[in-house]
Amino acid sequence: MSRRQDIDVLYHAQDVVGEGPLWDATGACLWWVDIVGRAIRRLQLSTGAFTSFGSAEPPAALALCDDGSLIVAAGTGWSQLDPVSGVQSLIAQAPVATGGWRMNDGVVDPAGRFWTGSIDEPRGSGADGKLFVFDRDRATQILDGLLIQNGMAVSPDGGTLYLSDSHVSRRVIWAFDFDVESGALSNRRIFHQCEHGRPDGAAVDSEGCYWFAAIDAGEIVRLDPDGILMTSIPLPVTRPTKPAFGGPDLSTLYVTTMRNGLDENELAQQPLAGAVLALDPGVRGLPQTFARAPGRSTSK
């Protein structure tokens, strides 16, 4: 069921590939990235103060640490960003050959591990998409055989991990049984097969429902815990990339978008392409989980 929704513009950044929105409750700010623009963005909601940090490698996914720093999945590795100085320091490179691909989507699990994956870059390079798990200062490859890794999220009880492949030939969201203590995945199964649009970034709400950005369809879609379509919300852009719950009570859904892939006519018809949008989803999200900071014990 599709429903109309008032859509607000949080920030008109005109990002080439806006991605990875992340709510920072401590700082009362929203973080996100422009992958192609090689920028890490921060917007302070109470004051409207906007900061943009340059990144030597294309940043794709962000994770908060409880010491106030961020882990950035960028290029073919992971770095740590000090939001005070803006210094970004490399922590680790992926444990595989680094040609023809870059990092894409990610999520932090309840134990503080940072799950991130890859896509081919440039497109058509033939690089095999993979899924990694990054913990403190070490990364392990978990899966391969992906094309465009995306849609990472974890259920409220921690027992299910979600992963999508956005490639036009797949358009699939998988669910795995997840053991939080060991980090083991099992029982991979199709959670939802998209009939239109492609499943990009995702978030899970407090009721255990899965929200994803349907890129090329211009919608945010909500699935119930069994993967059944509940509702879709049309957006004023065709290329949303990822939703994230935030705001003081986690009742706002922020959505990053992209300009990349649109021609001049499409850009003229979609002036909000590349902006960060905000809407009221009618349900609250889950508190952000902290990643384990490099060299430190578990942070939750």
ABEGO torsion letter per residue (X at the ends): XBBBBBBBBABBAGBABBBGBBBBAAAGBBBBBBAAAGBBBBBBAAAGBBBBBBBABBBABBBBBAAGBBBBBBEABBBBBBAAAGBBBBABBBABBABGBBBBBBBBBAAGBBBBBBBBOBBGAGBBBBBBBBBGABBBBABBGBABBBGBBBBAAGABBBBBBABAAAGBBBBBBBBAAAGBBBGBBBABBBABEBBBBBBBBAAGBBBBBBBGAGBBBBBBAAGBBABBBBBABABBABBBBBEAAGABBBBBBBABGBBAAAAAABAABGBBBBBBAGBBBBBBBBBBBBGBBBBX
